[in-house]
Amino acid sequence: MFTPTRYWRGASLRAKLIISVLIMTMPLVGMLLYNNYYAIHVVRGQVADSYNNMLNLYTTQSDSKLDDIDSYMRTLAGSGYDLLSLSQEVNDGEYYSSKIYLFNKLTKDINLYNPISSFFVYTDHRQDYFNISKNNPSAIKENEIIQSYIVDYIHADQFSKGSSSKAWKYVQINQENYLIDIVKAGDAFLGALVSTEELLKPLRALQIGEEGEVLLANRQGEPISDSQRVSEYGIELQPQINAYYLSGTKKRFLVVGAPSNRGDFHLIALIPDQYILAKLPYLQSIVWFITIAAFLFIPIGLYAMRQSVLVPLYRLLRTMKKVREGDWSSRVALSHTSGEFQLMGGAFNAMMSEVERLRTNVYEEQLNKQKEELQRLQLQVNPHFFLNTLNIIYNLAKIKNYELILEMTMSLIEYFRFMFRSNTSFVPLKDELNHTRNYLKIQSLRFPEKLKWTIESPEFLVDVPIPPLVIQSFVENAIKHAVTLDEPLTIVVRIEFLIEEIGSRMKISIRDTGPGFKAEILDKLQAGRSVENERGEHTGIWNVERRLRLLYGDSASLVFDNDTDRHGAAIELIIPTNPGMEATR
């Protein structure tokens, strides 16, 4: 089961250092980022509240002015009988007299109401229309367009009736945006147009940045005054603006709005976010500087920690790994680092020098012991073989067979000369084979017509080094346990050359036609256990196995089996052709 504690215990030192540094620095960086975000949020809130209060104040003032205009028109349409008299006049004289009176009154009173653009009067039964405009009264073509629109608007019956609080409606006439209010008295209609641009003029002086803007929007979130920022920057205007929010695709704007109580519209301010944040440059610069510096200095700190701590440790670990793999001459170099690591490196190098010296002494002592043991093993002579050989010579002397005596004596001399090589761990293959032949000649005289033998070896292998008495010991073991007076015994020694991935090998096969190994003996030999005779003595096979382990270690292999074809013992020995190269692997 995975647990953080188990991962922490098994993690590398590098991972622990990195995680520790991040644990110490990330909360600080997170706190700085949070403080930065919080400061920006607070500033936005304060700016939004300030502009919202200003918009609410101006909206209240605008509503008050619109309410004054609406009250004025309703007074004319109601208690003053000015508009009602126009609709009740029957003859032309009285009608035009009332029209002139109303025209003069509106012309004089229009200047009392600042945001208004024009008054207009329409009499439905006479289809008579006239207007009093504050700005550019001579624009005949424009007046005709406005007249046509207003007449259609009145006939469409779209204006507010009664004492509705939302009396002012938004209309667009000839690409111009207006607020319109109409009151009715009998068959006559009195209305007023207020240009949205005139309504917004006092707010144009607000400091909302170079790209900021103040505009009017209807309840559907659509601009009802000239606006380039909404479409240019993809700003979304919400139908109901209860609080400030950020909007814009290409650039972020703070959107603040205030609804009108007299018209079906909102007054909205678009403030660039960068203009708001520009009011706290010092704090924001410090926060971002510290944050960026933290992200820059964390890798620099980790690199410095790596160079001062991890690199010396890795050098020490790499040297220890080489020592574990057998390179006892490796030393760690920690000269250009801190004093603690220099002390550690010096102590490690001194310890390794002492260990190498002790290891060399132990190795030399082991070599000396191995040489002594090999010499003892080589000097072991079977007394029965020696006595039997002297007995054969004696019997040959009795029958005066001098030729056989000479041959027997020479074979015996060569045999003992080879046996008494006391300082030799390896001999050429040809010397070992000659020694084996001498031994077989002596045994052939002992068992005439009962022992046959052949030795096969390639000529190019005659100089390959081999431990002495290896082949002869297996041949001697075969004669000792397999020769009988009933059946003749054949011994075959074959030498072969092998090429393997790990190097060249020499295969030595020794087979006989005797009864083979007994089952319990074969099991012990195949299991690598020692075999003893009835007197508790180790056999010649144990002698050979012991020497092979001393000389080759695991580089040599020895296999025991029974030959299923000849029903005799089969031994296969594979050894390196170059024991010196094998020892250095």
ZAFIDO-507082 format. One record per residue (C-alpha): z, y, x; residue in one letter. Coordinates in steps of 0.25 Angstrom, whole numbers, padded with zeros to 4 digits, always signed. Example, Ala and Ser with C-alpha at 12.3 -4.5 7.8 and 13.67 -1.06 7.14 Angstrom:
+0031-0018+0049a+0029-0004+0055s
This chain:
+0000+0000+0000m-0004+0014+0006f+0007+0024+0007t+0007+0037+0014p+0019+0033+0023t+0011+0021+0028r-0001+0029+0030y+0007+0039+0038w+0014+0029+0047r+0000+0022+0050g-0008+0035+0052a-0012+0040+0066s-0005+0051+0073l-0017+0060+0071r-0017+0058+0056a-0002+0061+0056k-0003+0074+0064l-0015+0079+0055i-0007+0075+0042i+0005+0082+0048s-0002+0095+0051v-0009+0095+0038l+0004+0093+0031i+0010+0105+0038m-0002+0114+0037t-0008+0111+0023m+0004+0116+0015p+0003+0129+0022l-0012+0130+0020v-0010+0126+0005g+0001+0136+0003m-0008+0147+0010l-0020+0143+0001l-0011+0143-0011y-0005+0157-0008n-0019+0162-0006n-0023+0157-0019y-0011+0162-0026y-0012+0176-0020a-0027+0176-0025i-0023+0171-0038h-0012+0182-0039v-0021+0193-0035v-0032+0189-0045r-0021+0188-0056g-0016+0202-0052q-0030+0208-0052v-0034+0201-0065a-0021+0207-0071d-0024+0220-0066s-0039+0220-0071y-0035+0214-0084n-0025+0225-0087n-0035+0235-0084m-0046+0228-0093l-0036+0227-0104n-0032+0242-0103l-0047+0246-0103y-0050+0236-0114t-0039+0243-0122t-0044+0257-0119q-0058+0252-0123s-0053+0246-0136d-0046+0258-0139s-0059+0266-0137k-0067+0256-0145l-0056+0257-0156d-0057+0272-0157d-0072+0271-0159i-0071+0261-0169d-0060+0269-0176s-0068+0281-0176y-0080+0274-0182m-0072+0268-0193r-0066+0281-0196t-0080+0287-0198l-0084+0275-0207a-0071+0275-0215g-0062+0287-0218s-0071+0298-0213g-0083+0295-0222y-0092+0299-0212d-0100+0286-0211l-0098+0282-0225l-0104+0295-0230s-0116+0292-0222l-0118+0279-0230s-0115+0286-0243q-0125+0298-0243e-0136+0296-0252v-0146+0307-0250n-0152+0310-0236d-0146+0324-0235g-0132+0319-0236e-0135+0307-0227y-0140+0315-0216y-0129+0325-0217s-0119+0314-0216s-0127+0308-0204k-0127+0321-0197i-0112+0323-0199y-0109+0308-0194l-0119+0310-0182f-0112+0323-0177n-0098+0317-0179k-0102+0305-0171l-0109+0313-0160t-0096+0321-0158k-0086+0309-0159d-0094+0300-0150i-0089+0307-0137n-0075+0304-0141l-0077+0290-0139y-0080+0287-0124n-0085+0273-0124p-0094+0274-0136i-0109+0274-0133s-0114+0278-0147s-0111+0279-0162f-0122+0274-0172f-0123+0276-0187v-0132+0267-0196y-0134+0269-0211t-0139+0256-0217d-0145+0261-0230h-0153+0272-0223r-0155+0263-0210q-0151+0276-0203d-0146+0275-0188y-0141+0285-0179f-0132+0285-0166n-0124+0294-0158i-0125+0290-0143s-0116+0296-0132k-0125+0292-0121n-0140+0295-0120n-0142+0298-0135p-0157+0301-0132s-0161+0286-0129a-0169+0284-0141i-0174+0271-0138k-0161+0265-0134e-0155+0271-0147n-0166+0264-0155e-0162+0251-0149i-0147+0253-0152i-0151+0257-0166q-0159+0245-0169s-0148+0236-0163y-0137+0242-0171i-0144+0242-0184v-0147+0227-0182d-0133+0225-0178y-0128+0232-0191i-0137+0224-0200h-0133+0211-0193a-0118+0215-0197d-0112+0211-0184q-0103+0222-0182f-0088+0221-0185s-0083+0225-0199k-0070+0230-0204g-0059+0234-0194s-0061+0223-0184s-0054+0224-0171s-0066+0219-0163k-0075+0230-0168a-0084+0231-0156w-0095+0221-0154k-0104+0219-0142y-0119+0222-0143v-0130+0223-0133q-0141+0234-0136i-0153+0236-0127n-0146+0228-0115q-0134+0237-0117e-0120+0232-0121n-0112+0239-0132y-0100+0237-0140l-0103+0241-0155i-0094+0244-0167d-0099+0247-0181i-0092+0252-0193v-0098+0253-0207k-0096+0263-0218a-0104+0260-0231g-0118+0259-0227d-0117+0266-0214a-0113+0260-0200f-0106+0267-0188l-0106+0261-0175g-0103+0263-0160a-0108+0257-0147l-0100+0257-0135v-0107+0253-0122s-0100+0242-0114t-0104+0249-0101e-0097+0262-0106e-0085+0254-0110l-0084+0248-0096l-0087+0261-0088k-0072+0264-0086p-0070+0250-0080l-0081+0251-0070r-0072+0258-0060a-0063+0246-0059l-0061+0241-0045q-0066+0227-0047i-0074+0225-0034g-0089+0228-0032e-0093+0216-0040e-0083+0217-0051g-0087+0221-0065e-0081+0224-0078v-0088+0220-0091l-0087+0217-0106l-0089+0203-0111a-0089+0197-0125n-0080+0186-0131r-0091+0176-0126q-0089+0179-0112g-0102+0187-0111e-0104+0201-0104p-0106+0212-0114i-0108+0222-0103s-0117+0223-0091d-0113+0213-0081s-0119+0207-0068q-0107+0200-0062r-0106+0189-0074v-0120+0183-0072s-0121+0186-0057e-0108+0179-0053y-0107+0169-0064g-0095+0175-0070i-0089+0168-0083e-0083+0177-0094l-0074+0169-0103q-0073+0173-0118p-0058+0175-0117q-0052+0181-0104i-0037+0178-0105n-0035+0179-0090a-0043+0181-0078y-0052+0171-0071y-0062+0169-0060l-0076+0167-0062s-0090+0168-0055g-0099+0158-0048t-0104+0167-0037k-0092+0175-0035k-0078+0175-0042r-0074+0186-0051f-0060+0188-0058l-0063+0190-0073v-0053+0198-0081v-0055+0202-0095g-0049+0210-0107a-0053+0208-0121p-0056+0220-0130s-0049+0221-0144n-0059+0230-0150r-0072+0223-0146g-0077+0209-0144d-0077+0209-0129f-0069+0208-0116h-0068+0218-0104l-0070+0209-0091i-0068+0213-0077a-0075+0204-0066l-0067+0206-0053i-0073+0199-0040p-0063+0189-0034d-0065+0194-0020q-0062+0208-0024y-0048+0203-0030i-0045+0195-0017l-0049+0206-0008a-0036+0213-0013k-0028+0202-0004l-0037+0201+0008p-0026+0201+0018y-0018+0190+0011l-0030+0181+0008q-0035+0183+0022s-0022+0178+0028i-0021+0166+0019v-0036+0162+0022w-0034+0164+0037f-0021+0156+0037i-0028+0145+0029t-0041+0145+0037i-0032+0145+0050a-0024+0134+0045a-0036+0125+0043f-0042+0129+0057l-0029+0127+0064f-0025+0114+0058i-0037+0107+0065p-0034+0115+0078i-0019+0111+0077g-0023+0096+0075l-0033+0097+0087y-0022+0102+0096a-0012+0092+0091m-0023+0081+0093r-0025+0086+0107q-0010+0087+0111s-0005+0075+0103v-0015+0065+0098l-0025+0065+0110v-0013+0062+0120p-0008+0051+0111l-0022+0045+0109y-0024+0045+0124r-0011+0037+0125l-0015+0028+0114l-0029+0025+0120r-0023+0022+0133t-0013+0013+0126m-0024+0006+0119k-0031+0003+0132k-0019-0002+0138v-0017-0012+0126r-0032-0016+0128e-0029-0020+0143g-0032-0007+0151d-0019-0006+0158w-0025+0005+0167s-0026+0015+0156s-0018+0028+0157r-0016+0039+0148v-0020+0054+0152a-0011+0064+0146l-0011+0075+0157s-0017+0086+0148h-0007+0085+0136t+0008+0089+0133s+0019+0085+0142g+0024+0074+0132e+0011+0067+0132f+0010+0068+0147q+0024+0062+0149l+0020+0051+0139m+0006+0048+0146g+0013+0048+0160g+0024+0038+0155a+0013+0029+0149f+0004+0029+0161n+0016+0026+0170a+0020+0015+0161m+0006+0009+0161m+0006+0010+0176s+0019+0002+0177e+0014-0008+0166v+0001-0010+0174e+0008-0012+0187r+0017-0023+0180l+0005-0029+0173r-0002-0030+0186t+0010-0037+0193n+0011-0046+0181v-0003-0049+0181y-0003-0053+0196e+0009-0061+0194e+0002-0069+0183q-0010-0071+0192l-0002-0077+0203n+0005-0086+0193k-0009-0090+0187q-0014-0093+0201k-0001-0101+0204e-0003-0109+0191e-0018-0112+0194l-0014-0117+0208q-0004-0126+0202r-0013-0131+0192l-0024-0133+0202q-0015-0141+0211l-0011-0151+0201q-0016-0165+0205v-0016-0177+0197n-0008-0187+0206p-0015-0199+0198h-0029-0194+0202f-0025-0192+0216f-0018-0206+0217l-0030-0213+0210n-0040-0207+0219t-0032-0212+0231l-0032-0225+0225n-0047-0226+0223i-0049-0222+0238i-0039-0233+0242y-0047-0243+0234n-0060-0238+0239l-0054-0240+0254a-0050-0254+0251k-0064-0258+0247i-0070-0249+0258k-0079-0241+0249n-0079-0229+0259y-0090-0221+0252e-0082-0220+0240l-0070-0217+0248i-0077-0206+0254l-0083-0201+0241e-0069-0202+0234m-0062-0195+0246t-0072-0183+0246m-0071-0182+0231s-0055-0182+0232l-0056-0172+0244i-0064-0162+0236e-0056-0164+0224y-0043-0160+0231f-0049-0149+0238r-0053-0143+0225f-0039-0146+0219m-0032-0139+0231f-0039-0125+0229r-0026-0118+0226s-0031-0104+0225n-0043-0105+0216t-0043-0101+0202s-0058-0103+0200f-0068-0112+0207v-0083-0112+0205p-0088-0122+0195l-0095-0130+0205k-0082-0133+0212d-0075-0137+0199e-0087-0146+0196l-0087-0152+0210n-0072-0155+0209h-0074-0161+0195t-0085-0170+0201r-0076-0174+0213n-0065-0178+0203y-0075-0186+0194l-0080-0193+0206k-0066-0198+0210i-0063-0202+0195q-0077-0209+0195s-0072-0218+0207l-0060-0221+0200r-0067-0225+0187f-0080-0231+0191p-0090-0232+0180e-0080-0227+0170k-0082-0212+0173l-0095-0204+0172k-0096-0189+0173w-0106-0178+0173t-0105-0163+0176i-0115-0153+0172e-0115-0138+0176s-0126-0127+0178p-0129-0123+0192e-0127-0108+0189f-0112-0111+0185l-0107-0117+0197v-0101-0105+0203d-0094-0101+0190v-0079-0100+0193p-0070-0110+0185i-0055-0114+0186p-0053-0126+0195p-0050-0140+0190l-0054-0136+0175v-0066-0146+0174i-0059-0156+0183q-0047-0156+0174s-0054-0159+0161f-0062-0170+0168v-0049-0176+0174e-0043-0176+0160n-0055-0183+0154a-0054-0194+0165i-0039-0195+0163k-0040-0197+0148h-0053-0203+0146a-0057-0213+0157v-0055-0228+0153t-0059-0241+0159l-0066-0245+0146d-0076-0234+0143e-0083-0225+0154p-0080-0210+0153l-0091-0199+0154t-0087-0185+0158i-0096-0173+0156v-0094-0159+0162v-0104-0148+0157r-0104-0134+0161i-0112-0123+0153e-0114-0108+0153f-0111-0100+0141l-0114-0085+0138i-0105-0079+0127e-0103-0064+0123e-0090-0063+0131i-0097-0068+0144g-0102-0081+0151s-0095-0094+0149r-0095-0108+0156m-0093-0120+0147k-0087-0132+0153i-0088-0145+0145s-0080-0158+0148i-0083-0170+0140r-0080-0185+0141d-0082-0198+0134t-0068-0202+0133g-0059-0203+0120p-0057-0188+0120g-0044-0180+0117f-0034-0186+0108k-0032-0179+0095a-0018-0173+0098e-0022-0169+0112i-0035-0162+0107l-0027-0155+0096d-0018-0149+0107k-0029-0146+0116l-0037-0138+0105q-0024-0131+0101a-0022-0126+0116g-0009-0134+0117r-0004-0141+0130s-0007-0156+0131v+0003-0164+0140e+0003-0179+0144n+0013-0189+0142e+0022-0184+0153r+0022-0170+0148g+0012-0165+0158e+0001-0155+0155h-0013-0161+0156t-0025-0156+0165g-0030-0149+0152i-0018-0140+0151w-0020-0137+0166n-0034-0132+0163v-0030-0124+0151e-0019-0117+0158r-0028-0113+0169r-0039-0108+0160l-0029-0099+0153r-0024-0093+0166l-0038-0090+0171l-0046-0087+0159y-0037-0083+0148g-0044-0083+0134d-0058-0083+0141s-0059-0098+0143a-0059-0109+0131s-0056-0123+0132l-0060-0133+0120v-0056-0147+0119f-0062-0157+0110d-0067-0172+0108n-0082-0174+0110d-0087-0181+0097t-0099-0186+0103d-0093-0193+0116r-0079-0195+0110h-0073-0188+0122g-0066-0176+0126a-0074-0163+0126a-0068-0150+0133i-0076-0137+0134e-0071-0126+0143l-0077-0112+0142i-0074-0102+0153i-0080-0088+0158p-0090-0089+0169t-0083-0077+0176n-0068-0078+0174p-0066-0064+0182g-0075-0057+0172m-0068-0064+0160e-0054-0060+0166a-0058-0045+0166t-0062-0045+0151r
